[in-house]
Amino acid sequence: MGGSNENFPGVMRPSTIRGGLKPGGGNFTAGVGNNRRALSTINRNIIGAPPHPCAVHKRGVLTEKVTAQLAVREHHPSLESLSCVRPNYMSQQFDINERMRGILIDWLIEVHYKFELMDETLYLTINLIDRFLAVQSVIRKKLQLVGVTAMLLACKYEEVSVPVVDDLILISDKAYCRKEVLDMEKLMINTLQFNLSLPTPYVFMRRFLKAAQSDKRLELLSFFIIELCLVEYEMLRFPPSLLAAAAIFTAHCTLSGSKQWSKTCERHANYSENQLMECAKLMVSLHQKAGTGKLTSVYKKYNTSKYGYAARTEPAVFLIDEGC
């Protein structure tokens, strides 16, 4: 995949987003130190911008991609361990930390939402970021570049229409040039050994929701809960399948007001209620603070009619009460 020849400026002019979606270079680095300063700028720009479908360049034949995806879905249990990263990998980074990761992911969730990309793209983007950072040291002023490049690669894998590089430079407030993005793309794809076909929590979510015979309300609440986990570094200690099962279990409990985990769900997910409880309690805690914390992209996204105002659902606090 190397350097992107698909994304040349002649395909389509990059879209204009008012003010850019920026933490942008120095602003982003300074914003990390103050935690929210950069994000407040991002939020103002995103809220003021119109919806921005990022359809720019039709890809060619997708047969190989579809075949690869089917193979992954058929064999994803055995591949899951390859998708996981060490839950303490950030301790080996010398210039970035888990808080900076959270700011980056929160921003990417807003970018993903504004560009109207596929759900799979978001999950793959975050997976690529964590797998890359787990083996490659990165200085803080390049962290946003890692995120933008991971989104570019994820789009190439998941989307039919791929953003041009210039659009990604624009949302970064022109903090990086085209060559930097393409060079990072080469480094990332080689570091990951061209392996993009690993199962993310999204794959398991779809499978388990089907087993649960979910309605739209359960589906939206489940995705709200698991997207809260994407921002949180501490949730990396749980494998993707357990995160997915726990999100659906927590959503079930939230909507019913009692513990709900059917034998059918247990059989398909291969997790018992007891195995899910630790993760579910953490998810309830994330749900409780979702609208009041400093990183609120997921809450704002799911506090819209498009997502059924799932964020307004009262959390299942009984799950974290003593004796539960």
N, C-alpha and C positions, 0 to 999 in steps of 0.2 A: 504493500500500500504506500509506503515511503512518502516522498513529497507529492503533494496533491496537484496533478495536472488537470483534474476535473474542475477545480475552482479558479478559473482565470477571469479577470475583470470583464472581458468581453461578453461573457455569458449573460449577465444582467447587472445593471448598476446596483450597488448596495442600497438597501432601504435606509431612509432617514428616520431616526428616532429622536424626538426632541431632547436635546441636551445629552444624548447618549445614555446608556445604562452603565454607570461608572462607579466602581471604586477607582479604577484607573491609575496604574503606576504608583507614583508617590502618594496620591490620595489614598490608594488602597493600603499601602504600607503604614501610613500614619493612622488610617482608620482601624487597622488591626490593633494598634496600641490603645486607641480610645474605644475600641470595640464596636460602637454604633455610629460613629460620625460618618464613616463611608457608607454604611447601609442606609442612613437617613437620606443621603443624596440619591442613592439607587432607588429607594422607594418613591421619592418625589418624581423622579424621571419616569419610572415605570407606570405609576398611577396616572401621570399626565399624558402618557403615550397611548396611541390607538392600538388595537390588536394588530399583531405583526406576524402573519403567517410567513414562515421563512422558506417558501417554495421558490427555488431559484434555478435548479439545474437537474433536469430529468436524467436519471441514471439509465444505464443500458440493461441488458438482460439480467434478471435477478434469480435465475434458476439455481445457480450454485449457492447463493445466499439462503434461499428457501430450503434447499436440501440440507445445508449445514444446520439450519435452525431446527428442522425436524429431527435430525440426528441428536442434537443437544437435548431436545425435549424428551426424546425417547430414553436417553441414557443419563439424564441430569443427576440422578442420585449418586452415581459413581464419580461424577465430575465435580460435585459440590465442594469437596475439600480443596480442589485447585482454585476455586473461586474465592476462598477465604484468605484473609491476611492475618498476620499476628496482631492480636488486640493491643499490643504495647509497641507497635512499630514506631510510633512517633518519638519514643525515647531515643531513637538513633538519629533523629533529625537535629541539627545544631542551630538552625535559624528559624524554624517554624514550630508551632505546637498545635494541640488539638483545638484550641480556641480559634486559631486562624483557619484551620480546616473548616470549622463550623461556619465561620463568616463566608468562606468561599462557597460551601455547599448551599447555604441560605441564598446567596446571590444567584447561583446557577439555577436554583429552583424557580426564582423569579424570571430569569432569562428564558428558561424552558417554557414556562407558562405563557410569557409574552409572545414567544415565537410559535406557539401552538404546535409543538413537536409531539411525537408519539410518547406514550408513557414509558415504553421500553427504553427509549433513548436516555431518559433521566437516570434510570437504574444502572444502565450500562456505563454512562458517564461517570457516576460516582464509583462504580466498581473499578474502572480504569484508573481513576485518580488514586484510590487507596492502594491498588496493586503496584502502581508506579512509585508512589511515595514510600512504599514498604521496602523498596530496594534501591531507590535513587535519592540522594541528598539534593535538596532544593533550597535556595535562598528565598527569603520572603518576597522580594520584589519580582520573583519569577513564579510565585504560587498561582496567581491569577492566570498566567500564561499556561500553566499546566491544566487548569480547569477548562479554559477555552479550547485548548487542543484536544482534551479528552472528549469534550462535547462534539467537536468536529469529527473525530474518529467514530464516536457512537452514532452520529448522524449518518455517516457513510455506511455503517453496518445496518442500521435499523430503518432509516428513512428512504423513501423513494426520491424525494427532492432534498438536496443537500445544500446547506448554507454556503455561500461564497466566503472565502477567507476575509474579504473586506468587510463583510457584515460582522464577523466576529471581532475584527479589529475595532470596528465602530462601537460595539457594545462595551469594549474595554477602554473606551475614551481615548483610543489611539495610543495606548500605553506601549504597544508593541507594533513592530512593523511586520509586513507580510513574510519576510525571510525568517524572522524569529518564530513565527507560528509554524512555518513549514519545517524549520530545523527541529523544533520541539516535537513535531509530528513524527519525524524520522526517528528521533531518540526514543520517543515513547513506544512506537510500534516495534522497534528493535528490542527495547528493554523487556517488553511483554512477549517477545518472540512471536509476534503476529497472532497471538492467541486472543481473539475476541469472543470466541464461542463458548463462554462459560455461563452457567445458570446464575442469574441474579434473583433477589427475592421476588421480582415480578413474575418470573416463570412459575414459581411455587404458588404465588397468590392466585393466579388464574386457575391452576389445577385444583387447589383446595377450595376456592370459592365455588367452582363447579360441583365439587363433591358435596359442599354444604347446601347446594341448591339455593344460593343466595338471591335475595331481591336487591333492587338498586340501593336501598337504604343501607343494608348491611355491606354491600360492596363499597360504597363511597366512604362509610365510616371506617372500614378496614383499611382502605388506602390512605385515609387521613392519618390513621394511627401509625401505619408503617412508614409513611413519609416523614413523620416526626422523628422516627428512629434514624433516618438517613443523615440527619444533621448531627446526630449525637455520636461522638467518637466511642463512648463507652459501650454502645450497642454492637460494635464490631466483634465483641466476644461471642456473639450468638451466630450460628450458621444461618444462611439465607432461608432454609426450609423451616427452621424453628421460628425465626422472625415472622415469616408469613403465617404459620400456624397460630402463633401467639397473637398476632394482630387480629386474625379472624375470631379467635376465641375471645379476646378482649372486647371486640365489637359486638359479638353475640351477647356477652354478659352485660355490656352497656345498654343494649336495646331491650333486653329481657328483664333486667334488674336482678338476675340470679345467674349462677354458674350454668353455662350451656356449652357442652361439647359432646356431640353425638358419637355413637360407636362408628358410624360411617365416616365422620370427620377424623376420628382417631385412626381408623384403618388406613385411610388414604394419606394422611399426614405422617403416620407412624410416630405420633407423639401422644402421650396420655395427658390428661388434665394436670396431673401433678408435675409432669415434665415442663409444662408451659407456664406454671404459676410464677416462677421467679421473673421471667421475661415480661409476663403480663402485668405484674405489679409495677415494674419500671415504666411500662407503656402508659399505665394509668397516671403515674406521676408526671410523665411528659405531657399527657393530655391536660392535666390540671393547670400546668403553667404555660400552655401553648400560646395563649393570647396575651400573656403579660410579660413574657421573657423578652430578651433583646433581639432574638432571631425569630421573626414571626412570619416568614414567607409562607410556610405551610398553612398556618392558621388563616392568613388573609386569602389564600387560594381557596381553601375549603369553607370560607365564610361568604361564599357567593352562591347565587341561584344555580349556576352551572354545576356545582358540586353539592347541591342539595342542602347547603348550609350545615354540612356535617360537623363543622367545627363548633357549632353551637350546642351540640349534644352534651348533656351532663356526663362527666366521667364516672366510671364504675368504681367509686371510692371504696365500696364494700370489699373489693378484692384486696385492698391493702390494709384493711382493718385487722386488728389482732384476731387470730383464730381462723382466718380465712386461708 
